[in-house]
Amino acid sequence: MTYKLTYFNFTALGEPIRFLLSYLNIDFEDKRIEIEQWPSVKHTIPYGKLPLLEIDGKVLNQSSAICRYLAKKANLAGSDDWESLLIDIAVDNLQDFRQSIILYFYEPNEETKAAKYVTLVNETIPYYMERFENIVVENNGYFVNGKLSWADLSFVAILDYLKFRANIDLLKDRPNLQALREKVLAIPTIKSWIEKRPLTDDIA
């Protein structure tokens, strides 16, 4: 089977897919579109959004659905329906957190953006990150049931991007999340991906 991922030249929503493909030891074409190119190609993209994953030429959109499909292949999507639900909830909470940072970052009005940043740093980030830290404590070092899932891979995959956009160290004084990051990055196939992936502005 052939795999081709099309995304922008940074981590963000593309990186959890790259992590999962790497975890599965699947060779994939990592096609990256520069932001300046996007207006000229957007009309060719289903629903006008990235990332896209092509498997044997079949074009798939929606990053969470793609990740869930790959996670099932990797046995990282839960051992039963309940565990799968808990993993989906963890991922959706991460997406809510990501969205709050993105809404701040792409705010066009500079005055409004500055006010949003104060709220983001003093309220939103502590609110989510404290909960994530506590969840990992309660689950013996992982997001769900004390074992690796695609929620853990997703968290670590988007972390650099979120730190870059929020311009703050999200893991400061959060030792359990730091430990989770180190565990995920130490997985041999993930480590191999990190070592060979292109360096972009959003990678710490």
C-alpha positions as CSV (number, residue, x, y, z in Angstrom):
1,M,0.0,0.0,0.0
2,T,1.1,3.5,-0.7
3,Y,0.6,6.4,1.7
4,K,0.9,10.1,0.9
5,L,0.2,12.8,3.5
6,T,-0.4,16.4,2.2
7,Y,-0.2,19.2,4.8
8,F,1.5,22.5,5.4
9,N,5.2,22.8,6.2
10,F,4.8,22.7,10.0
11,T,3.6,20.2,12.6
12,A,0.0,21.1,13.9
13,L,-2.7,18.8,12.6
14,G,-0.4,16.9,10.3
15,E,2.0,15.7,13.0
16,P,-0.3,13.3,14.9
17,I,-0.8,11.5,11.5
18,R,3.0,11.5,10.9
19,F,3.5,10.1,14.4
20,L,1.0,7.3,13.8
21,L,2.4,6.4,10.4
22,S,5.9,6.4,11.9
23,Y,4.7,4.3,14.9
24,L,3.3,1.8,12.4
25,N,6.7,1.8,10.6
26,I,4.8,2.8,7.4
27,D,6.8,4.6,4.7
28,F,4.8,7.6,3.5
29,E,5.3,10.5,1.1
30,D,5.4,13.7,3.3
31,K,4.1,16.3,0.8
32,R,4.3,19.8,2.3
33,I,2.6,22.9,0.9
34,E,4.0,26.4,1.7
35,I,1.5,28.9,2.9
36,E,2.1,31.1,-0.2
37,Q,1.1,28.2,-2.4
38,W,-2.1,27.5,-0.6
39,P,-4.5,30.0,-2.4
40,S,-3.5,28.5,-5.8
41,V,-4.2,24.9,-4.7
42,K,-7.0,25.2,-2.2
43,H,-9.7,24.8,-4.8
44,T,-8.3,21.4,-5.7
45,I,-8.6,20.1,-2.1
46,P,-11.8,18.3,-1.0
47,Y,-13.6,20.6,1.4
48,G,-10.7,23.1,1.1
49,K,-8.9,21.9,4.2
50,L,-5.7,20.0,5.1
51,P,-4.4,17.5,6.1
52,L,-5.2,14.9,3.5
53,L,-4.1,11.3,3.5
54,E,-4.0,9.2,0.3
55,I,-4.0,5.5,0.7
56,D,-3.5,3.7,-2.6
57,G,-4.8,6.8,-4.3
58,K,-7.9,7.1,-2.2
59,V,-8.1,10.6,-0.8
60,L,-9.2,10.9,2.8
61,N,-9.8,14.1,4.8
62,Q,-10.6,14.8,8.5
63,S,-7.5,14.4,10.7
64,S,-9.2,12.9,13.7
65,A,-10.9,10.2,11.6
66,I,-7.6,9.4,9.9
67,C,-5.8,9.2,13.2
68,R,-8.4,6.9,14.7
69,Y,-8.2,4.6,11.6
70,L,-4.4,4.4,12.0
71,A,-4.6,4.0,15.7
72,K,-6.8,1.0,15.3
73,K,-4.2,-0.6,13.0
74,A,-1.6,0.2,15.7
75,N,-3.8,-1.2,18.6
76,L,-3.7,2.3,20.1
77,A,-7.5,3.0,19.9
78,G,-8.7,1.1,23.0
79,S,-9.2,-2.6,23.8
80,D,-13.0,-2.2,24.2
81,D,-15.7,0.4,23.4
82,W,-15.4,2.1,26.8
83,E,-11.6,2.5,26.5
84,S,-12.1,3.8,22.9
85,L,-14.6,6.3,24.2
86,L,-12.2,7.6,26.9
87,I,-9.4,7.9,24.3
88,D,-11.8,9.9,22.0
89,I,-12.7,12.2,24.9
90,A,-9.1,12.8,25.7
91,V,-8.3,13.7,22.1
92,D,-11.4,16.0,21.8
93,N,-10.3,17.8,25.0
94,L,-6.9,18.3,23.3
95,Q,-8.6,19.6,20.2
96,D,-10.6,22.1,22.3
97,F,-7.4,23.3,23.9
98,R,-5.7,23.6,20.5
99,Q,-8.7,25.6,19.2
100,S,-8.5,28.1,22.1
101,I,-4.8,28.8,21.2
102,I,-5.6,29.1,17.5
103,L,-8.5,31.5,18.1
104,Y,-6.1,33.8,19.9
105,F,-3.2,33.4,17.4
106,Y,-5.3,34.2,14.3
107,E,-7.2,37.1,15.9
108,P,-6.8,39.9,13.3
109,N,-7.4,42.9,15.7
110,E,-4.2,43.5,17.6
111,E,-5.9,45.1,20.6
112,T,-8.3,42.2,20.9
113,K,-5.5,39.7,20.4
114,A,-3.5,41.3,23.2
115,A,-6.5,41.0,25.5
116,K,-7.1,37.4,24.4
117,Y,-3.4,36.6,25.2
118,V,-3.8,37.7,28.8
119,T,-6.8,35.4,29.2
120,L,-5.0,32.6,27.4
121,V,-1.9,32.7,29.6
122,N,-3.6,33.4,33.0
123,E,-6.8,31.3,32.6
124,T,-7.2,29.0,29.6
125,I,-3.7,27.4,29.5
126,P,-3.6,26.7,33.3
127,Y,-7.2,25.4,33.1
128,Y,-6.4,22.8,30.5
129,M,-2.8,21.9,31.4
130,E,-3.6,21.3,35.1
131,R,-6.4,19.0,34.1
132,F,-4.1,17.1,31.6
133,E,-1.4,16.8,34.3
134,N,-3.9,15.4,36.8
135,I,-5.4,13.0,34.2
136,V,-1.9,11.6,33.5
137,V,-1.2,11.3,37.3
138,E,-4.5,9.4,37.7
139,N,-3.7,7.1,34.8
140,N,-0.2,6.0,35.8
141,G,1.6,8.2,33.3
142,Y,-0.8,8.1,30.3
143,F,-4.1,9.8,29.3
144,V,-6.2,6.6,29.5
145,N,-6.0,3.4,31.6
146,G,-2.2,3.5,32.3
147,K,-1.1,2.5,28.8
148,L,-0.1,4.1,25.5
149,S,-2.9,5.3,23.2
150,W,-3.2,7.7,20.3
151,A,-4.3,10.4,22.8
152,D,-0.7,10.3,24.1
153,L,0.8,10.4,20.6
154,S,-1.5,13.3,19.6
155,F,-0.6,15.3,22.7
156,V,3.1,15.0,22.1
157,A,2.8,15.5,18.4
158,I,1.0,18.9,18.6
159,L,2.8,20.1,21.7
160,D,5.6,22.0,19.9
161,Y,3.1,23.7,17.7
162,L,1.0,24.8,20.6
163,K,4.1,26.1,22.5
164,F,5.1,28.0,19.4
165,R,1.7,29.6,18.9
166,A,1.2,30.5,22.6
167,N,4.8,31.5,23.1
168,I,4.9,29.9,26.5
169,D,6.4,26.7,28.0
170,L,3.3,24.6,28.5
171,L,5.2,21.8,30.4
172,K,6.8,24.1,33.0
173,D,6.0,22.7,36.5
174,R,4.1,19.8,35.0
175,P,6.5,16.8,35.5
176,N,4.1,14.1,34.6
177,L,3.3,15.6,31.2
178,Q,7.1,16.1,30.7
179,A,7.6,12.4,31.5
180,L,4.9,11.4,29.1
181,R,6.5,13.5,26.3
182,E,9.9,11.8,27.0
183,K,8.3,8.3,26.9
184,V,6.6,9.0,23.5
185,L,9.7,10.6,22.0
186,A,11.7,7.5,23.1
187,I,9.6,5.1,21.1
188,P,12.1,3.9,18.4
189,T,10.0,4.6,15.4
190,I,8.9,8.0,16.7
191,K,12.5,8.8,17.6
192,S,13.5,7.9,14.1
193,W,10.8,10.2,12.6
194,I,11.9,13.1,14.9
195,E,15.5,12.7,13.8
196,K,14.7,12.8,10.1
197,R,11.7,15.2,9.9
198,P,12.3,18.7,8.3
199,L,13.1,21.4,10.8
200,T,10.3,24.1,10.8
201,D,9.7,27.2,12.8
202,D,7.3,25.5,15.2
203,I,9.6,22.8,16.4
204,A,11.3,23.5,19.7
